[in-house]
């Protein structure tokens, strides 16, 4: 009985921090981890970066191909993400077609390179579904780093998200680094 209880507790814990579709961490786990990482990085004078990205024109994709096909694409994106990012990265599905990655001990330039590599790998991915290959999906990404873009989770999230919006405004399928804020 005690072993069954431990297994059940472990299963429930995994369900509380993982996205059921992709297996990536969920938003709650991501934000908790980011808060802890900020405290440690601030004390030890370390840096880390955050990448925010989403699938371009995903609503239109779902409208044209259905939500089941969209789910298959989200699973493919998460698999490719895990292939590209370093093992110490915290990969998350924030919700819908939006993803985020925390890259511990990663400078801004390296994070930009990893985000571009993710973008290229995902753009080259061919997803098979029922009767054939689905149209290619691209992503738009924004990158921010601690401490140059902010010292709180909210500011770092906002900086990366605004850079992602700029990537979308610049024609999609690109990576934009957040500008350094005027006042921290």
C-alpha positions, 0 to 999 in steps of 0.5 A: 500500500505504501509503494502504491501511495508513493507511485500515485503521489509521483504520478500526481506531481508529474501531472501537476507540472507537465503539459499532457499533450507535449510532455513539456513543463507547464506554465506554473512550473516554468514561472516557479522555476524562473523565480528560483533561478532569478534568486540564485542568479542574482546572488551568484552574479550569473546570467540566464536567457529566456526564449519565447516563441509560438507557431506562426499563423496557427489559428489559420492552420487549425481552421484549415486542417483541424485541431487534431492535426494542430495537436500533432504539429504541437507534439512535433514542435516539442520533440524538435525543441528537445532535440535542439536545446541543451539538457539543462534547459527548462522547456515549457508549453505556456498554452495554445501554440506558445512555448518558452525556454529558460537557458541557464548560464546562457549569454544573450548571443548564445540564446539567440543562436539556439533560438535560430537553430530551433527556428530552422529545425522546426521550419524544416520539419515535415509532419505526417498526418493521416493522408500525407504531409502537413504544410510546414510550420514556422515560429517567431521568437523573442529572446531576453536575458538576465540581468540586462533585460530585467531582474524580475520574472514579469519584466523578463517575460514581457521583454521576450514576449515583446521581442516575439511580437516584433518578430511577427511584425517583421514578417514571422519566421525570425528571432528578435532580441529584446532591446535593453530597457531604458530603466531597470 
